[in-house]
Structures are given as C-alpha cells and as structure tokens.
Amino acid sequence: MAMAEQDFRASPRGRRQSWFGLKPGIKTALAGSGIHPVLQASQRLLPGLSIRRLPAPAGLAEVVAEVDGERFVLLDPARCEIAKEMYWGRGRRPVSGDALALDVMARLSRDADVFLDVGAYTGVFTLAALTANPRLHAHAFEMVPAVAEGLVRNLERNGVTDRATVHRAGVGRPGERMTVPSGEGGSALPSFYSARLSFSAGVEVEFVSLDSLIADVAGGAESGDVSAAATGAESGDDSEAATGAEHEPSTEAEAGVQSPIVAMKVDVEGTENTVFAHGQEFLARFTPDILCEVLVEHAEPRELEVLLAPHGYSYYLVCDDVLELRARITPDPRHRDWLFTTRSPEDLAEFAPVTD
C-alpha cells in the first residue's frame, strides 16, 4: 500500500510558513493601536526596512490602490497580502519590480479584449486591467475558496462584476483534481497553494486546460457570473453565454472575424509549464502578452522555452524600472516576473522602458 503524501501544513516548510502556529497572535498584536504607530514610524525612518510582512492596522476595511494613474479599492488588508502591501506602499506595491509588472499589464490591457488571470488571488491584476479598459472582459481563476470569495467581494466593491467571470478552478492538466484547504482562518489568505502541494483535507477542485478556454475567449464570454464553478471543455460546465454556436472557434476564421486581443497573467507557484503544455493551441491562436512568475526554486526554464518558442515569444525580465530582454529564461533570485511577448522591442517601449 502506497504511503499517503504528507499534508503540506504539517511539513517543515508549512510549519515555518505559519511561524509554528504563532503568526496569527503576533500579527494581531502588531496591528493593535498601541504598536502600529511604532511600525509606521520605523517604516518612515528606515526606508530599507522590509514592509511586505508588516500587518495593516486593526479595523482598516479597505485601501485604495493606484495603478498607471487609475484607482480601485481592495478589501480586507488584515488578511489580503496585496491589500496590505498597498496600505504600506500608499496605494502602490512597495517593491519597484512588482509595481512595474502591475503597471505594464494595465497598459497592455488597454487595447485588449480579454484578460486571463491564472492564479488571481484577490484580483489585483484583474481589477487593474478592468479599470484600465472599460471594454475588457476578464476571466479570473482562483481555486482556494476563501480567496475566491475575497476576489468576488473586490469585484462587487468596484462595480465590475458584469465584466468578470470567476472560475473556482485551477488551470493545468485537464481533469486533474486536488484537495485544497478552504483558506478560512489563519493570519492571511494563502497565496502559495498550487498543484505541487498535497493536503489531507479541504475542498476538491478541478483543473481545466488553457486550450479548453478558446471558445470562451473567442466569444468574449460576457456572462458576468462572478460565482461560476469550474469551467472548461472537459468539465462541461460552461455557461450558454460562453459556448453558443456563434462562438465556435472553427467558424471564426471562416467568417473573417478578427481574433480578440488577449492579455494574460500566470502566477501558479512553479506549475506554469503544465499550464502552457496544455495550452499550445491557445498560444498559437491568440499569442497573448503573458506576465508570468518564474521562481528560482521551482522553475524548469529550458522546458518553458520549448513551450513558448514555437509561438515566437521573446523573454523580458521585469526589473525595478525596466524590462530587460533576455536570450534565455534564467530565473532571477530577486525579480520573479517575466513578460513573454511577440511584440518588438520598439513596440514594447511604448508600455515601459526596455533594455537588452
């Protein structure tokens, strides 16, 4: 009989992640009215202090984020890691490279028809794209139940539910299932769960392939159902608005309809190769601009290049204030985000500074 995989939360890494169970109490104390002003003063006096892990003040319900000149609201900075960052960054992500990545995707989304957010968390990239382009429709994929609920609440708070479809599913190997903790409780909404991890209890979620989304993207999929369950050709759960006969991809080219412009963000904690391996037809069809997190500890860059190269992609490392053209994908210990695009350097320079 095969030995069951250890629940990630009981592993040494999982226990360190929760500060051996002490994190909720410590964060509550630091967020209190007596200590939080000290944290604020320390942040001002010590600019080099890392503020990404510091809690927001207790009782703060929402923060205003500003991305490329546009504003939107993020709820629950006490538990949402991105909302907390926006609080400490005064509306901006405090790490320069993270802020540039968000700005670039907002700019690229201005001319897009559809935005795909794979690993959406509470929706900062989805909201940035929707705010930048009032004609855009977004598909946001988030498989952790409590995080997906936070995403839905953010869409509702910003009045964009009619232009977003939330898929409570993973993107990767079609038909694969995994057990995911609900995400309730704890000191923060988890942002690091992926198909690489194993959990002994929780909610079962399904994975769909990127290729199965072609009909949704080609047709616009403007269902506006922000509580949709897992969708995709394999699951058979697509809404009628997303899968009508007029949206069949095989008829689009024959009818002379221009293929939609697609922008995409992928943050799947090291399983991006699986996403693209089951999305080759999608990449060939739309060649979207892709912002992708590539982690040093998990990436398989040579395989990733093999998956992207047939579609004419170039590779840009998102640095503090510039997009750096690279001949090869080499994971960087400081800068996690890469932009994969078929645009020329001259075209891309309209969206951000570019260097080689």
Secondary structure, DSSP 8 states (H G I E B T S, - for coil): -------GGGSHHHHHHTGGGTHHHHHHHHTSTTTHHHHHHHHHH-TTS--TTS---TT--EEEEEETTEEEEEE-TTT-HHHHHHHHTTTS-SSHHHHHHHHHHHHHHTT-SEEEEES-TT-HHHHHHHHH-TT-EEEEE--SHHHHHHHHHHHHHTT-GGGEEEE-SEESSTT-EEEE----SSSS------TT---SSSEEEEEE-SGGGHHHHHH------TT----STTTT---HHHH-GGG-HHHHHHTT-----EEEEE--TT-HHHHHHT-HHHHHHH--EEEEE--TTT--HHHHHHHHGGGT-EEEEE-SS-EEEESS----SS--EEEEE-S-HHHHTTTS-EE-
